[in-house]
Amino acid sequence: ERLSCAANSSAMADVAKADLAFSQFRTLMELGARGTALSVNELADAVQLSVAATGRVVDKLVGLGYTDRREDPTDRRVKRVSLTAVGHTFVTMAVDARADALRAFTRRLPSDVAHALACALDPVVNGDIDYFTAPNPDPQTES
């Protein structure tokens, strides 16, 4: 938790400079992670906001130049939201700030501890199972 908080703190400093609300930041990060345009309904589900609240967030982000909103080519009733070049730059900067904080942490570790951490994390990061999304196969170990 401490590591995650430290990495998030670094990224949040840049969010504070951009004067974005958390829901706006979350929306940008979701669009960046998906890498494709989403309908307002899909985006609302992804960021766990109502469609109306998501629409207001998108309106603000469009006004700030981070996103654009276009009609779906197959259904004009549906609006698709995607990142602009400015939005992509912001998301990349936020991801890089978090990664820089994690790299700085690992550089401070003694080499034997860094090696042990790398060995422990290798099957999680490079293994066949995506532990970030896979359900826990052992309900007794859930916390």
GURO-138295 format. One record per residue (C-alpha): residue number from 1; residue in three letters; x, y, z. Coordinates in steps of 0.001 Angstrom, whole numbers. Example, Ala and Ser with C-alpha at 12.3 -4.5 7.8 and 13.67 -1.06 7.14 Angstrom:
! GURO-138295
zalo vexza x y z
1 ala 12300 -4500 7800
2 ser 13670 -1060 7140
END
This chain:
! GURO-138295
zalo vexza x y z
1 glu 0 0 0
2 arg 2827 2398 788
3 leu 4396 1822 -2614
4 ser 1102 2352 -4400
5 cys 408 5514 -2416
6 ala 3856 6907 -3171
7 ala 3467 6206 -6894
8 asn -53 7637 -6945
9 ser 1106 10719 -5058
10 ser 3623 11477 -7779
11 ala 986 11148 -10503
12 met -1538 13157 -8481
13 ala 830 16121 -8293
14 asp 505 16429 -12058
15 val -3270 16038 -11833
16 ala -3380 18870 -9312
17 lys -1418 21084 -11708
18 ala -3967 20322 -14429
19 asp -6792 21252 -11994
20 leu -8818 18139 -12832
21 ala -11456 16531 -10643
22 phe -10848 12895 -9778
23 ser -13731 11778 -12029
24 gln -12147 13677 -14924
25 phe -8742 12104 -14277
26 arg -10308 8668 -13997
27 thr -12142 9168 -17283
28 leu -8943 10189 -19062
29 met -7067 7199 -17655
30 glu -9847 4808 -18700
31 leu -9854 6169 -22239
32 gly -6066 5877 -22318
33 ala -6134 2305 -21028
34 arg -8772 1243 -23549
35 gly -7008 2918 -26456
36 thr -10249 3258 -28386
37 ala -13274 5512 -28477
38 leu -16054 4563 -26074
39 ser -19699 5459 -26049
40 val -20806 7620 -23136
41 asn -22703 4585 -21771
42 glu -19610 2347 -21980
43 leu -17516 5041 -20345
44 ala -20086 5499 -17561
45 asp -19947 1767 -16812
46 ala -16145 1774 -16865
47 val -15752 4687 -14442
48 gln -18794 3745 -12358
49 leu -20677 6991 -12776
50 ser -24192 7649 -14011
51 val -24596 8387 -17702
52 ala -25617 11958 -16815
53 ala -22561 12505 -14592
54 thr -20291 10975 -17228
55 gly -21796 13275 -19839
56 arg -20939 16287 -17658
57 val -17384 15001 -17155
58 val -17000 14527 -20906
59 asp -18394 18019 -21572
60 lys -15740 19500 -19276
61 leu -12936 17410 -20813
62 val -14024 18393 -24323
63 gly -13961 22043 -23217
64 leu -10453 21592 -21823
65 gly -9279 19956 -25054
66 tyr -8486 16546 -23540
67 thr -11228 14610 -25333
68 asp -13448 14834 -28336
69 arg -16950 13517 -28846
70 arg -18239 12345 -32216
71 glu -21250 10575 -33610
72 asp -20858 6838 -34026
73 pro -20572 6169 -37776
74 thr -23065 3281 -37577
75 asp -25569 4862 -35149
76 arg -25797 8642 -35070
77 arg -27669 8524 -31740
78 val -24526 7197 -30032
79 lys -21711 9581 -29130
80 arg -18163 8194 -29027
81 val -15558 9774 -26766
82 ser -11823 9569 -27419
83 leu -8644 11285 -26319
84 thr -7243 14190 -28299
85 ala -3496 14616 -28766
86 val -3504 16771 -25610
87 gly -5378 14020 -23763
88 his -2914 11364 -24921
89 thr -21 13545 -23765
90 phe -1613 14019 -20345
91 val -2312 10293 -19875
92 thr 1227 9401 -20955
93 met 2630 11965 -18504
94 ala 523 10551 -15634
95 val 1523 6961 -16408
96 asp 5191 7967 -16741
97 ala 5105 9844 -13409
98 arg 3786 6745 -11663
99 ala 6379 4529 -13379
100 asp 9170 6985 -12468
101 ala 8132 6812 -8810
102 leu 8218 3006 -8915
103 arg 11620 3010 -10620
104 ala 12980 5443 -8028
105 phe 11756 3123 -5277
106 thr 13417 65 -6776
107 arg 16711 1942 -7276
108 arg 16827 2599 -3527
109 leu 16576 -1108 -2673
110 pro 19711 -3069 -1797
111 ser 20644 -5315 -4729
112 asp 19780 -8574 -2926
113 val 16324 -7256 -1981
114 ala 15760 -5904 -5505
115 his 16716 -9299 -6954
116 ala 14386 -11156 -4556
117 leu 11540 -8770 -5426
118 ala 12135 -9238 -9162
119 cys 12137 -13029 -8762
120 ala 8935 -12931 -6712
121 leu 7129 -10660 -9168
122 asp 8277 -12385 -12370
123 pro 5546 -15080 -12391
124 val 2927 -12429 -11639
125 val 4074 -10035 -14355
126 asn 5216 -12528 -16997
127 gly 3181 -15637 -16123
128 asp 336 -17250 -18013
129 ile -2319 -16104 -15525
130 asp -3442 -12482 -15303
131 tyr -3690 -12233 -11518
132 phe -5036 -8701 -11785
133 thr -8269 -9859 -13414
134 ala -8479 -13611 -12714
135 pro -10868 -14677 -9937
136 asn -9214 -16042 -6821
137 pro -9193 -19853 -7148
138 asp -8848 -20300 -3363
139 pro -11694 -18533 -1509
140 gln -9902 -19061 1845
141 thr -7111 -16678 791
142 glu -9400 -13776 -167
143 ser -9052 -10679 1941
END
